Amino acid sequence: MSKRVLIAEDDDEIRELLIDALSGAGYEAVGAKDGFEALREATQKSCDLMVVDIIMPDKEGIETIMEFRKKFPQTLIIAISGGGRIGPRGYLETAKQLGASRTFAKPFSIPDFIAAVKEMIG
């Protein structure tokens, strides 16, 4: 049975790129456009890993990470961010402090991203 990865990313292009890359690497990848949708999806069917963008409309990534940690403590998290006006570093550091196992600043290398996923969940 393949490992399930949930991608919470408001940018349709990036979300689809990550879904395609993960599916091509043998994972069951599903997308969500924001934190609300990600939490709903994870409640319906558990995931092994969540990839979450930090800056999203409605329910943003930091809030989503905090809620995921409470509801799904076993789920590993990768936080991604382009950082908006202040750059990604501060957001990604906060995400790590709140429970993200790995972080990637956009733009990032898809092969490096897939290697991190494999390292985390096999």
Phi and psi restraints in degrees (range 20) as a CNS / XPLOR table:
assign (resid 1 and name C) (resid 2 and name N)
       (resid 2 and name CA) (resid 2 and name C) 1.0 -77.8 20.0 2
assign (resid 2 and name N) (resid 2 and name CA)
       (resid 2 and name C) (resid 3 and name N) 1.0 151.7 20.0 2
assign (resid 2 and name C) (resid 3 and name N)
       (resid 3 and name CA) (resid 3 and name C) 1.0 -72.8 20.0 2
assign (resid 3 and name N) (resid 3 and name CA)
       (resid 3 and name C) (resid 4 and name N) 1.0 146.7 20.0 2
assign (resid 3 and name C) (resid 4 and name N)
       (resid 4 and name CA) (resid 4 and name C) 1.0 -104.2 20.0 2
assign (resid 4 and name N) (resid 4 and name CA)
       (resid 4 and name C) (resid 5 and name N) 1.0 128.6 20.0 2
assign (resid 4 and name C) (resid 5 and name N)
       (resid 5 and name CA) (resid 5 and name C) 1.0 -120.4 20.0 2
assign (resid 5 and name N) (resid 5 and name CA)
       (resid 5 and name C) (resid 6 and name N) 1.0 127.5 20.0 2
assign (resid 5 and name C) (resid 6 and name N)
       (resid 6 and name CA) (resid 6 and name C) 1.0 -104.5 20.0 2
assign (resid 6 and name N) (resid 6 and name CA)
       (resid 6 and name C) (resid 7 and name N) 1.0 128.5 20.0 2
assign (resid 6 and name C) (resid 7 and name N)
       (resid 7 and name CA) (resid 7 and name C) 1.0 -113.9 20.0 2
assign (resid 7 and name N) (resid 7 and name CA)
       (resid 7 and name C) (resid 8 and name N) 1.0 112.5 20.0 2
assign (resid 7 and name C) (resid 8 and name N)
       (resid 8 and name CA) (resid 8 and name C) 1.0 -99.7 20.0 2
assign (resid 8 and name N) (resid 8 and name CA)
       (resid 8 and name C) (resid 9 and name N) 1.0 103.5 20.0 2
assign (resid 8 and name C) (resid 9 and name N)
       (resid 9 and name CA) (resid 9 and name C) 1.0 -150.3 20.0 2
assign (resid 9 and name N) (resid 9 and name CA)
       (resid 9 and name C) (resid 10 and name N) 1.0 124.8 20.0 2
assign (resid 9 and name C) (resid 10 and name N)
       (resid 10 and name CA) (resid 10 and name C) 1.0 -78.0 20.0 2
assign (resid 10 and name N) (resid 10 and name CA)
       (resid 10 and name C) (resid 11 and name N) 1.0 -21.0 20.0 2
assign (resid 10 and name C) (resid 11 and name N)
       (resid 11 and name CA) (resid 11 and name C) 1.0 -81.7 20.0 2
assign (resid 11 and name N) (resid 11 and name CA)
       (resid 11 and name C) (resid 12 and name N) 1.0 111.1 20.0 2
assign (resid 11 and name C) (resid 12 and name N)
       (resid 12 and name CA) (resid 12 and name C) 1.0 -55.2 20.0 2
assign (resid 12 and name N) (resid 12 and name CA)
       (resid 12 and name C) (resid 13 and name N) 1.0 -42.0 20.0 2
assign (resid 12 and name C) (resid 13 and name N)
       (resid 13 and name CA) (resid 13 and name C) 1.0 -63.4 20.0 2
assign (resid 13 and name N) (resid 13 and name CA)
       (resid 13 and name C) (resid 14 and name N) 1.0 -46.7 20.0 2
assign (resid 13 and name C) (resid 14 and name N)
       (resid 14 and name CA) (resid 14 and name C) 1.0 -66.7 20.0 2
assign (resid 14 and name N) (resid 14 and name CA)
       (resid 14 and name C) (resid 15 and name N) 1.0 -43.4 20.0 2
assign (resid 14 and name C) (resid 15 and name N)
       (resid 15 and name CA) (resid 15 and name C) 1.0 -58.4 20.0 2
assign (resid 15 and name N) (resid 15 and name CA)
       (resid 15 and name C) (resid 16 and name N) 1.0 -46.9 20.0 2
assign (resid 15 and name C) (resid 16 and name N)
       (resid 16 and name CA) (resid 16 and name C) 1.0 -66.5 20.0 2
assign (resid 16 and name N) (resid 16 and name CA)
       (resid 16 and name C) (resid 17 and name N) 1.0 -37.7 20.0 2
assign (resid 16 and name C) (resid 17 and name N)
       (resid 17 and name CA) (resid 17 and name C) 1.0 -60.3 20.0 2
assign (resid 17 and name N) (resid 17 and name CA)
       (resid 17 and name C) (resid 18 and name N) 1.0 -45.6 20.0 2
assign (resid 17 and name C) (resid 18 and name N)
       (resid 18 and name CA) (resid 18 and name C) 1.0 -68.2 20.0 2
assign (resid 18 and name N) (resid 18 and name CA)
       (resid 18 and name C) (resid 19 and name N) 1.0 -39.8 20.0 2
assign (resid 18 and name C) (resid 19 and name N)
       (resid 19 and name CA) (resid 19 and name C) 1.0 -60.5 20.0 2
assign (resid 19 and name N) (resid 19 and name CA)
       (resid 19 and name C) (resid 20 and name N) 1.0 -47.2 20.0 2
assign (resid 19 and name C) (resid 20 and name N)
       (resid 20 and name CA) (resid 20 and name C) 1.0 -62.4 20.0 2
assign (resid 20 and name N) (resid 20 and name CA)
       (resid 20 and name C) (resid 21 and name N) 1.0 -43.9 20.0 2
assign (resid 20 and name C) (resid 21 and name N)
       (resid 21 and name CA) (resid 21 and name C) 1.0 -63.8 20.0 2
assign (resid 21 and name N) (resid 21 and name CA)
       (resid 21 and name C) (resid 22 and name N) 1.0 -44.0 20.0 2
assign (resid 21 and name C) (resid 22 and name N)
       (resid 22 and name CA) (resid 22 and name C) 1.0 -69.1 20.0 2
assign (resid 22 and name N) (resid 22 and name CA)
       (resid 22 and name C) (resid 23 and name N) 1.0 -40.8 20.0 2
assign (resid 22 and name C) (resid 23 and name N)
       (resid 23 and name CA) (resid 23 and name C) 1.0 -62.2 20.0 2
assign (resid 23 and name N) (resid 23 and name CA)
       (resid 23 and name C) (resid 24 and name N) 1.0 -41.8 20.0 2
assign (resid 23 and name C) (resid 24 and name N)
       (resid 24 and name CA) (resid 24 and name C) 1.0 -63.5 20.0 2
assign (resid 24 and name N) (resid 24 and name CA)
       (resid 24 and name C) (resid 25 and name N) 1.0 -25.6 20.0 2
assign (resid 24 and name C) (resid 25 and name N)
       (resid 25 and name CA) (resid 25 and name C) 1.0 -90.4 20.0 2
assign (resid 25 and name N) (resid 25 and name CA)
       (resid 25 and name C) (resid 26 and name N) 1.0 3.8 20.0 2
assign (resid 25 and name C) (resid 26 and name N)
       (resid 26 and name CA) (resid 26 and name C) 1.0 97.1 20.0 2
assign (resid 26 and name N) (resid 26 and name CA)
       (resid 26 and name C) (resid 27 and name N) 1.0 9.5 20.0 2
assign (resid 26 and name C) (resid 27 and name N)
       (resid 27 and name CA) (resid 27 and name C) 1.0 -96.3 20.0 2
assign (resid 27 and name N) (resid 27 and name CA)
       (resid 27 and name C) (resid 28 and name N) 1.0 154.1 20.0 2
assign (resid 27 and name C) (resid 28 and name N)
       (resid 28 and name CA) (resid 28 and name C) 1.0 -86.2 20.0 2
assign (resid 28 and name N) (resid 28 and name CA)
       (resid 28 and name C) (resid 29 and name N) 1.0 109.3 20.0 2
assign (resid 28 and name C) (resid 29 and name N)
       (resid 29 and name CA) (resid 29 and name C) 1.0 -112.9 20.0 2
assign (resid 29 and name N) (resid 29 and name CA)
       (resid 29 and name C) (resid 30 and name N) 1.0 130.8 20.0 2
assign (resid 29 and name C) (resid 30 and name N)
       (resid 30 and name CA) (resid 30 and name C) 1.0 -129.1 20.0 2
assign (resid 30 and name N) (resid 30 and name CA)
       (resid 30 and name C) (resid 31 and name N) 1.0 151.3 20.0 2
assign (resid 30 and name C) (resid 31 and name N)
       (resid 31 and name CA) (resid 31 and name C) 1.0 -114.3 20.0 2
assign (resid 31 and name N) (resid 31 and name CA)
       (resid 31 and name C) (resid 32 and name N) 1.0 156.8 20.0 2
assign (resid 31 and name C) (resid 32 and name N)
       (resid 32 and name CA) (resid 32 and name C) 1.0 -141.1 20.0 2
assign (resid 32 and name N) (resid 32 and name CA)
       (resid 32 and name C) (resid 33 and name N) 1.0 142.3 20.0 2
assign (resid 32 and name C) (resid 33 and name N)
       (resid 33 and name CA) (resid 33 and name C) 1.0 -85.4 20.0 2
assign (resid 33 and name N) (resid 33 and name CA)
       (resid 33 and name C) (resid 34 and name N) 1.0 -11.3 20.0 2
assign (resid 33 and name C) (resid 34 and name N)
       (resid 34 and name CA) (resid 34 and name C) 1.0 -161.8 20.0 2
assign (resid 34 and name N) (resid 34 and name CA)
       (resid 34 and name C) (resid 35 and name N) 1.0 179.4 20.0 2
assign (resid 34 and name C) (resid 35 and name N)
       (resid 35 and name CA) (resid 35 and name C) 1.0 -64.5 20.0 2
assign (resid 35 and name N) (resid 35 and name CA)
       (resid 35 and name C) (resid 36 and name N) 1.0 -36.1 20.0 2
assign (resid 35 and name C) (resid 36 and name N)
       (resid 36 and name CA) (resid 36 and name C) 1.0 -60.1 20.0 2
assign (resid 36 and name N) (resid 36 and name CA)
       (resid 36 and name C) (resid 37 and name N) 1.0 -48.4 20.0 2
assign (resid 36 and name C) (resid 37 and name N)
       (resid 37 and name CA) (resid 37 and name C) 1.0 -64.6 20.0 2
assign (resid 37 and name N) (resid 37 and name CA)
       (resid 37 and name C) (resid 38 and name N) 1.0 -38.1 20.0 2
assign (resid 37 and name C) (resid 38 and name N)
       (resid 38 and name CA) (resid 38 and name C) 1.0 -63.1 20.0 2
assign (resid 38 and name N) (resid 38 and name CA)
       (resid 38 and name C) (resid 39 and name N) 1.0 -45.3 20.0 2
assign (resid 38 and name C) (resid 39 and name N)
       (resid 39 and name CA) (resid 39 and name C) 1.0 -65.1 20.0 2
assign (resid 39 and name N) (resid 39 and name CA)
       (resid 39 and name C) (resid 40 and name N) 1.0 -39.4 20.0 2
assign (resid 39 and name C) (resid 40 and name N)
       (resid 40 and name CA) (resid 40 and name C) 1.0 -62.7 20.0 2
assign (resid 40 and name N) (resid 40 and name CA)
       (resid 40 and name C) (resid 41 and name N) 1.0 -45.7 20.0 2
assign (resid 40 and name C) (resid 41 and name N)
       (resid 41 and name CA) (resid 41 and name C) 1.0 -62.4 20.0 2
assign (resid 41 and name N) (resid 41 and name CA)
       (resid 41 and name C) (resid 42 and name N) 1.0 -44.0 20.0 2
assign (resid 41 and name C) (resid 42 and name N)
       (resid 42 and name CA) (resid 42 and name C) 1.0 -68.5 20.0 2
assign (resid 42 and name N) (resid 42 and name CA)
       (resid 42 and name C) (resid 43 and name N) 1.0 -29.9 20.0 2
assign (resid 42 and name C) (resid 43 and name N)
       (resid 43 and name CA) (resid 43 and name C) 1.0 -69.8 20.0 2
assign (resid 43 and name N) (resid 43 and name CA)
       (resid 43 and name C) (resid 44 and name N) 1.0 -36.3 20.0 2
assign (resid 43 and name C) (resid 44 and name N)
       (resid 44 and name CA) (resid 44 and name C) 1.0 -74.0 20.0 2
assign (resid 44 and name N) (resid 44 and name CA)
       (resid 44 and name C) (resid 45 and name N) 1.0 -37.9 20.0 2
assign (resid 44 and name C) (resid 45 and name N)
       (resid 45 and name CA) (resid 45 and name C) 1.0 -151.5 20.0 2
assign (resid 45 and name N) (resid 45 and name CA)
       (resid 45 and name C) (resid 46 and name N) 1.0 122.1 20.0 2
assign (resid 45 and name C) (resid 46 and name N)
       (resid 46 and name CA) (resid 46 and name C) 1.0 -63.0 20.0 2
assign (resid 46 and name N) (resid 46 and name CA)
       (resid 46 and name C) (resid 47 and name N) 1.0 157.8 20.0 2
assign (resid 46 and name C) (resid 47 and name N)
       (resid 47 and name CA) (resid 47 and name C) 1.0 -129.2 20.0 2
assign (resid 47 and name N) (resid 47 and name CA)
       (resid 47 and name C) (resid 48 and name N) 1.0 155.4 20.0 2
assign (resid 47 and name C) (resid 48 and name N)
       (resid 48 and name CA) (resid 48 and name C) 1.0 -85.0 20.0 2
assign (resid 48 and name N) (resid 48 and name CA)
       (resid 48 and name C) (resid 49 and name N) 1.0 -28.2 20.0 2
assign (resid 48 and name C) (resid 49 and name N)
       (resid 49 and name CA) (resid 49 and name C) 1.0 -148.4 20.0 2
assign (resid 49 and name N) (resid 49 and name CA)
       (resid 49 and name C) (resid 50 and name N) 1.0 139.3 20.0 2
assign (resid 49 and name C) (resid 50 and name N)
       (resid 50 and name CA) (resid 50 and name C) 1.0 -117.7 20.0 2
assign (resid 50 and name N) (resid 50 and name CA)
       (resid 50 and name C) (resid 51 and name N) 1.0 132.3 20.0 2
assign (resid 50 and name C) (resid 51 and name N)
       (resid 51 and name CA) (resid 51 and name C) 1.0 -105.0 20.0 2
assign (resid 51 and name N) (resid 51 and name CA)
       (resid 51 and name C) (resid 52 and name N) 1.0 122.6 20.0 2
assign (resid 51 and name C) (resid 52 and name N)
       (resid 52 and name CA) (resid 52 and name C) 1.0 -129.1 20.0 2
assign (resid 52 and name N) (resid 52 and name CA)
       (resid 52 and name C) (resid 53 and name N) 1.0 128.1 20.0 2
assign (resid 52 and name C) (resid 53 and name N)
       (resid 53 and name CA) (resid 53 and name C) 1.0 -75.7 20.0 2
assign (resid 53 and name N) (resid 53 and name CA)
       (resid 53 and name C) (resid 54 and name N) 1.0 142.4 20.0 2
assign (resid 53 and name C) (resid 54 and name N)
       (resid 54 and name CA) (resid 54 and name C) 1.0 -78.2 20.0 2
assign (resid 54 and name N) (resid 54 and name CA)
       (resid 54 and name C) (resid 55 and name N) 1.0 -45.0 20.0 2
assign (resid 54 and name C) (resid 55 and name N)
       (resid 55 and name CA) (resid 55 and name C) 1.0 -98.7 20.0 2
assign (resid 55 and name N) (resid 55 and name CA)
       (resid 55 and name C) (resid 56 and name N) 1.0 106.4 20.0 2
assign (resid 55 and name C) (resid 56 and name N)
       (resid 56 and name CA) (resid 56 and name C) 1.0 -139.9 20.0 2
assign (resid 56 and name N) (resid 56 and name CA)
       (resid 56 and name C) (resid 57 and name N) 1.0 153.0 20.0 2
assign (resid 56 and name C) (resid 57 and name N)
       (resid 57 and name CA) (resid 57 and name C) 1.0 -70.9 20.0 2
assign (resid 57 and name N) (resid 57 and name CA)
       (resid 57 and name C) (resid 58 and name N) 1.0 167.0 20.0 2
assign (resid 57 and name C) (resid 58 and name N)
       (resid 58 and name CA) (resid 58 and name C) 1.0 64.2 20.0 2
assign (resid 58 and name N) (resid 58 and name CA)
       (resid 58 and name C) (resid 59 and name N) 1.0 -100.0 20.0 2
assign (resid 58 and name C) (resid 59 and name N)
       (resid 59 and name CA) (resid 59 and name C) 1.0 -103.4 20.0 2
assign (resid 59 and name N) (resid 59 and name CA)
       (resid 59 and name C) (resid 60 and name N) 1.0 108.5 20.0 2
assign (resid 59 and name C) (resid 60 and name N)
       (resid 60 and name CA) (resid 60 and name C) 1.0 -80.4 20.0 2
assign (resid 60 and name N) (resid 60 and name CA)
       (resid 60 and name C) (resid 61 and name N) 1.0 176.1 20.0 2
assign (resid 60 and name C) (resid 61 and name N)
       (resid 61 and name CA) (resid 61 and name C) 1.0 -66.2 20.0 2
assign (resid 61 and name N) (resid 61 and name CA)
       (resid 61 and name C) (resid 62 and name N) 1.0 -41.2 20.0 2
assign (resid 61 and name C) (resid 62 and name N)
       (resid 62 and name CA) (resid 62 and name C) 1.0 -62.1 20.0 2
assign (resid 62 and name N) (resid 62 and name CA)
       (resid 62 and name C) (resid 63 and name N) 1.0 -46.8 20.0 2
assign (resid 62 and name C) (resid 63 and name N)
       (resid 63 and name CA) (resid 63 and name C) 1.0 -62.1 20.0 2
assign (resid 63 and name N) (resid 63 and name CA)
       (resid 63 and name C) (resid 64 and name N) 1.0 -39.6 20.0 2
assign (resid 63 and name C) (resid 64 and name N)
       (resid 64 and name CA) (resid 64 and name C) 1.0 -64.8 20.0 2
assign (resid 64 and name N) (resid 64 and name CA)
       (resid 64 and name C) (resid 65 and name N) 1.0 -43.3 20.0 2
assign (resid 64 and name C) (resid 65 and name N)
       (resid 65 and name CA) (resid 65 and name C) 1.0 -60.0 20.0 2
assign (resid 65 and name N) (resid 65 and name CA)
       (resid 65 and name C) (resid 66 and name N) 1.0 -45.8 20.0 2
assign (resid 65 and name C) (resid 66 and name N)
       (resid 66 and name CA) (resid 66 and name C) 1.0 -60.5 20.0 2
assign (resid 66 and name N) (resid 66 and name CA)
       (resid 66 and name C) (resid 67 and name N) 1.0 -43.2 20.0 2
assign (resid 66 and name C) (resid 67 and name N)
       (resid 67 and name CA) (resid 67 and name C) 1.0 -69.8 20.0 2
assign (resid 67 and name N) (resid 67 and name CA)
       (resid 67 and name C) (resid 68 and name N) 1.0 -39.0 20.0 2
assign (resid 67 and name C) (resid 68 and name N)
       (resid 68 and name CA) (resid 68 and name C) 1.0 -61.7 20.0 2
assign (resid 68 and name N) (resid 68 and name CA)
       (resid 68 and name C) (resid 69 and name N) 1.0 -41.6 20.0 2
assign (resid 68 and name C) (resid 69 and name N)
       (resid 69 and name CA) (resid 69 and name C) 1.0 -59.0 20.0 2
assign (resid 69 and name N) (resid 69 and name CA)
       (resid 69 and name C) (resid 70 and name N) 1.0 -38.9 20.0 2
assign (resid 69 and name C) (resid 70 and name N)
       (resid 70 and name CA) (resid 70 and name C) 1.0 -72.4 20.0 2
assign (resid 70 and name N) (resid 70 and name CA)
       (resid 70 and name C) (resid 71 and name N) 1.0 -47.3 20.0 2
assign (resid 70 and name C) (resid 71 and name N)
       (resid 71 and name CA) (resid 71 and name C) 1.0 -84.2 20.0 2
assign (resid 71 and name N) (resid 71 and name CA)
       (resid 71 and name C) (resid 72 and name N) 1.0 -33.6 20.0 2
assign (resid 71 and name C) (resid 72 and name N)
       (resid 72 and name CA) (resid 72 and name C) 1.0 -133.4 20.0 2
assign (resid 72 and name N) (resid 72 and name CA)
       (resid 72 and name C) (resid 73 and name N) 1.0 66.5 20.0 2
assign (resid 72 and name C) (resid 73 and name N)
       (resid 73 and name CA) (resid 73 and name C) 1.0 -61.6 20.0 2
assign (resid 73 and name N) (resid 73 and name CA)
       (resid 73 and name C) (resid 74 and name N) 1.0 -22.3 20.0 2
assign (resid 73 and name C) (resid 74 and name N)
       (resid 74 and name CA) (resid 74 and name C) 1.0 -81.0 20.0 2
assign (resid 74 and name N) (resid 74 and name CA)
       (resid 74 and name C) (resid 75 and name N) 1.0 -16.8 20.0 2
assign (resid 74 and name C) (resid 75 and name N)
       (resid 75 and name CA) (resid 75 and name C) 1.0 -75.8 20.0 2
assign (resid 75 and name N) (resid 75 and name CA)
       (resid 75 and name C) (resid 76 and name N) 1.0 127.1 20.0 2
assign (resid 75 and name C) (resid 76 and name N)
       (resid 76 and name CA) (resid 76 and name C) 1.0 -79.0 20.0 2
assign (resid 76 and name N) (resid 76 and name CA)
       (resid 76 and name C) (resid 77 and name N) 1.0 154.0 20.0 2
assign (resid 76 and name C) (resid 77 and name N)
       (resid 77 and name CA) (resid 77 and name C) 1.0 -132.5 20.0 2
assign (resid 77 and name N) (resid 77 and name CA)
       (resid 77 and name C) (resid 78 and name N) 1.0 135.1 20.0 2
assign (resid 77 and name C) (resid 78 and name N)
       (resid 78 and name CA) (resid 78 and name C) 1.0 -114.4 20.0 2
assign (resid 78 and name N) (resid 78 and name CA)
       (resid 78 and name C) (resid 79 and name N) 1.0 124.9 20.0 2
assign (resid 78 and name C) (resid 79 and name N)
       (resid 79 and name CA) (resid 79 and name C) 1.0 -98.9 20.0 2
assign (resid 79 and name N) (resid 79 and name CA)
       (resid 79 and name C) (resid 80 and name N) 1.0 137.9 20.0 2
assign (resid 79 and name C) (resid 80 and name N)
       (resid 80 and name CA) (resid 80 and name C) 1.0 -127.2 20.0 2
assign (resid 80 and name N) (resid 80 and name CA)
       (resid 80 and name C) (resid 81 and name N) 1.0 148.1 20.0 2
assign (resid 80 and name C) (resid 81 and name N)
       (resid 81 and name CA) (resid 81 and name C) 1.0 -162.7 20.0 2
assign (resid 81 and name N) (resid 81 and name CA)
       (resid 81 and name C) (resid 82 and name N) 1.0 142.7 20.0 2
assign (resid 81 and name C) (resid 82 and name N)
       (resid 82 and name CA) (resid 82 and name C) 1.0 -92.3 20.0 2
assign (resid 82 and name N) (resid 82 and name CA)
       (resid 82 and name C) (resid 83 and name N) 1.0 -15.0 20.0 2
assign (resid 82 and name C) (resid 83 and name N)
       (resid 83 and name CA) (resid 83 and name C) 1.0 88.6 20.0 2
assign (resid 83 and name N) (resid 83 and name CA)
       (resid 83 and name C) (resid 84 and name N) 1.0 -9.0 20.0 2
assign (resid 83 and name C) (resid 84 and name N)
       (resid 84 and name CA) (resid 84 and name C) 1.0 61.9 20.0 2
assign (resid 84 and name N) (resid 84 and name CA)
       (resid 84 and name C) (resid 85 and name N) 1.0 -142.4 20.0 2
assign (resid 84 and name C) (resid 85 and name N)
       (resid 85 and name CA) (resid 85 and name C) 1.0 -72.3 20.0 2
assign (resid 85 and name N) (resid 85 and name CA)
       (resid 85 and name C) (resid 86 and name N) 1.0 -27.5 20.0 2
assign (resid 85 and name C) (resid 86 and name N)
       (resid 86 and name CA) (resid 86 and name C) 1.0 -99.7 20.0 2
assign (resid 86 and name N) (resid 86 and name CA)
       (resid 86 and name C) (resid 87 and name N) 1.0 1.6 20.0 2
assign (resid 86 and name C) (resid 87 and name N)
       (resid 87 and name CA) (resid 87 and name C) 1.0 85.7 20.0 2
assign (resid 87 and name N) (resid 87 and name CA)
       (resid 87 and name C) (resid 88 and name N) 1.0 161.1 20.0 2
assign (resid 87 and name C) (resid 88 and name N)
       (resid 88 and name CA) (resid 88 and name C) 1.0 -79.6 20.0 2
assign (resid 88 and name N) (resid 88 and name CA)
       (resid 88 and name C) (resid 89 and name N) 1.0 -22.1 20.0 2
assign (resid 88 and name C) (resid 89 and name N)
       (resid 89 and name CA) (resid 89 and name C) 1.0 -56.6 20.0 2
assign (resid 89 and name N) (resid 89 and name CA)
       (resid 89 and name C) (resid 90 and name N) 1.0 -48.7 20.0 2
assign (resid 89 and name C) (resid 90 and name N)
       (resid 90 and name CA) (resid 90 and name C) 1.0 -62.0 20.0 2
assign (resid 90 and name N) (resid 90 and name CA)
       (resid 90 and name C) (resid 91 and name N) 1.0 -43.8 20.0 2
assign (resid 90 and name C) (resid 91 and name N)
       (resid 91 and name CA) (resid 91 and name C) 1.0 -62.8 20.0 2
assign (resid 91 and name N) (resid 91 and name CA)
       (resid 91 and name C) (resid 92 and name N) 1.0 -44.3 20.0 2
assign (resid 91 and name C) (resid 92 and name N)
       (resid 92 and name CA) (resid 92 and name C) 1.0 -69.5 20.0 2
assign (resid 92 and name N) (resid 92 and name CA)
       (resid 92 and name C) (resid 93 and name N) 1.0 -34.4 20.0 2
assign (resid 92 and name C) (resid 93 and name N)
       (resid 93 and name CA) (resid 93 and name C) 1.0 -65.0 20.0 2
assign (resid 93 and name N) (resid 93 and name CA)
       (resid 93 and name C) (resid 94 and name N) 1.0 -42.8 20.0 2
assign (resid 93 and name C) (resid 94 and name N)
       (resid 94 and name CA) (resid 94 and name C) 1.0 -61.6 20.0 2
assign (resid 94 and name N) (resid 94 and name CA)
       (resid 94 and name C) (resid 95 and name N) 1.0 -43.5 20.0 2
assign (resid 94 and name C) (resid 95 and name N)
       (resid 95 and name CA) (resid 95 and name C) 1.0 -59.3 20.0 2
assign (resid 95 and name N) (resid 95 and name CA)
       (resid 95 and name C) (resid 96 and name N) 1.0 -41.5 20.0 2
assign (resid 95 and name C) (resid 96 and name N)
       (resid 96 and name CA) (resid 96 and name C) 1.0 -64.6 20.0 2
assign (resid 96 and name N) (resid 96 and name CA)
       (resid 96 and name C) (resid 97 and name N) 1.0 -42.2 20.0 2
assign (resid 96 and name C) (resid 97 and name N)
       (resid 97 and name CA) (resid 97 and name C) 1.0 -63.6 20.0 2
assign (resid 97 and name N) (resid 97 and name CA)
       (resid 97 and name C) (resid 98 and name N) 1.0 -28.5 20.0 2
assign (resid 97 and name C) (resid 98 and name N)
       (resid 98 and name CA) (resid 98 and name C) 1.0 -91.0 20.0 2
assign (resid 98 and name N) (resid 98 and name CA)
       (resid 98 and name C) (resid 99 and name N) 1.0 -1.6 20.0 2
assign (resid 98 and name C) (resid 99 and name N)
       (resid 99 and name CA) (resid 99 and name C) 1.0 127.0 20.0 2
assign (resid 99 and name N) (resid 99 and name CA)
       (resid 99 and name C) (resid 100 and name N) 1.0 1.4 20.0 2
assign (resid 99 and name C) (resid 100 and name N)
       (resid 100 and name CA) (resid 100 and name C) 1.0 -71.7 20.0 2
assign (resid 100 and name N) (resid 100 and name CA)
       (resid 100 and name C) (resid 101 and name N) 1.0 131.6 20.0 2
assign (resid 100 and name C) (resid 101 and name N)
       (resid 101 and name CA) (resid 101 and name C) 1.0 -76.0 20.0 2
assign (resid 101 and name N) (resid 101 and name CA)
       (resid 101 and name C) (resid 102 and name N) 1.0 -35.9 20.0 2
assign (resid 101 and name C) (resid 102 and name N)
       (resid 102 and name CA) (resid 102 and name C) 1.0 -138.4 20.0 2
assign (resid 102 and name N) (resid 102 and name CA)
       (resid 102 and name C) (resid 103 and name N) 1.0 158.1 20.0 2
assign (resid 102 and name C) (resid 103 and name N)
       (resid 103 and name CA) (resid 103 and name C) 1.0 -137.2 20.0 2
assign (resid 103 and name N) (resid 103 and name CA)
       (resid 103 and name C) (resid 104 and name N) 1.0 150.1 20.0 2
assign (resid 103 and name C) (resid 104 and name N)
       (resid 104 and name CA) (resid 104 and name C) 1.0 -136.6 20.0 2
assign (resid 104 and name N) (resid 104 and name CA)
       (resid 104 and name C) (resid 105 and name N) 1.0 129.0 20.0 2
assign (resid 104 and name C) (resid 105 and name N)
       (resid 105 and name CA) (resid 105 and name C) 1.0 -87.4 20.0 2
assign (resid 105 and name N) (resid 105 and name CA)
       (resid 105 and name C) (resid 106 and name N) 1.0 132.2 20.0 2
assign (resid 105 and name C) (resid 106 and name N)
       (resid 106 and name CA) (resid 106 and name C) 1.0 -77.7 20.0 2
assign (resid 106 and name N) (resid 106 and name CA)
       (resid 106 and name C) (resid 107 and name N) 1.0 143.7 20.0 2
assign (resid 106 and name C) (resid 107 and name N)
       (resid 107 and name CA) (resid 107 and name C) 1.0 -77.9 20.0 2
assign (resid 107 and name N) (resid 107 and name CA)
       (resid 107 and name C) (resid 108 and name N) 1.0 149.8 20.0 2
assign (resid 107 and name C) (resid 108 and name N)
       (resid 108 and name CA) (resid 108 and name C) 1.0 -130.5 20.0 2
assign (resid 108 and name N) (resid 108 and name CA)
       (resid 108 and name C) (resid 109 and name N) 1.0 163.8 20.0 2
assign (resid 108 and name C) (resid 109 and name N)
       (resid 109 and name CA) (resid 109 and name C) 1.0 -77.6 20.0 2
assign (resid 109 and name N) (resid 109 and name CA)
       (resid 109 and name C) (resid 110 and name N) 1.0 125.0 20.0 2
assign (resid 109 and name C) (resid 110 and name N)
       (resid 110 and name CA) (resid 110 and name C) 1.0 -62.2 20.0 2
assign (resid 110 and name N) (resid 110 and name CA)
       (resid 110 and name C) (resid 111 and name N) 1.0 -44.1 20.0 2
assign (resid 110 and name C) (resid 111 and name N)
       (resid 111 and name CA) (resid 111 and name C) 1.0 -58.6 20.0 2
assign (resid 111 and name N) (resid 111 and name CA)
       (resid 111 and name C) (resid 112 and name N) 1.0 -39.1 20.0 2
assign (resid 111 and name C) (resid 112 and name N)
       (resid 112 and name CA) (resid 112 and name C) 1.0 -65.9 20.0 2
assign (resid 112 and name N) (resid 112 and name CA)
       (resid 112 and name C) (resid 113 and name N) 1.0 -39.4 20.0 2
assign (resid 112 and name C) (resid 113 and name N)
       (resid 113 and name CA) (resid 113 and name C) 1.0 -62.9 20.0 2
assign (resid 113 and name N) (resid 113 and name CA)
       (resid 113 and name C) (resid 114 and name N) 1.0 -48.2 20.0 2
assign (resid 113 and name C) (resid 114 and name N)
       (resid 114 and name CA) (resid 114 and name C) 1.0 -62.6 20.0 2
assign (resid 114 and name N) (resid 114 and name CA)
       (resid 114 and name C) (resid 115 and name N) 1.0 -39.3 20.0 2
assign (resid 114 and name C) (resid 115 and name N)
       (resid 115 and name CA) (resid 115 and name C) 1.0 -61.4 20.0 2
assign (resid 115 and name N) (resid 115 and name CA)
       (resid 115 and name C) (resid 116 and name N) 1.0 -40.2 20.0 2
assign (resid 115 and name C) (resid 116 and name N)
       (resid 116 and name CA) (resid 116 and name C) 1.0 -65.5 20.0 2
assign (resid 116 and name N) (resid 116 and name CA)
       (resid 116 and name C) (resid 117 and name N) 1.0 -41.6 20.0 2
assign (resid 116 and name C) (resid 117 and name N)
       (resid 117 and name CA) (resid 117 and name C) 1.0 -61.1 20.0 2
assign (resid 117 and name N) (resid 117 and name CA)
       (resid 117 and name C) (resid 118 and name N) 1.0 -46.6 20.0 2
assign (resid 117 and name C) (resid 118 and name N)
       (resid 118 and name CA) (resid 118 and name C) 1.0 -60.5 20.0 2
assign (resid 118 and name N) (resid 118 and name CA)
       (resid 118 and name C) (resid 119 and name N) 1.0 -41.1 20.0 2
assign (resid 118 and name C) (resid 119 and name N)
       (resid 119 and name CA) (resid 119 and name C) 1.0 -63.6 20.0 2
assign (resid 119 and name N) (resid 119 and name CA)
       (resid 119 and name C) (resid 120 and name N) 1.0 -36.9 20.0 2
assign (resid 119 and name C) (resid 120 and name N)
       (resid 120 and name CA) (resid 120 and name C) 1.0 -79.4 20.0 2
assign (resid 120 and name N) (resid 120 and name CA)
       (resid 120 and name C) (resid 121 and name N) 1.0 -44.8 20.0 2
assign (resid 120 and name C) (resid 121 and name N)
       (resid 121 and name CA) (resid 121 and name C) 1.0 -124.6 20.0 2
assign (resid 121 and name N) (resid 121 and name CA)
       (resid 121 and name C) (resid 122 and name N) 1.0 3.3 20.0 2
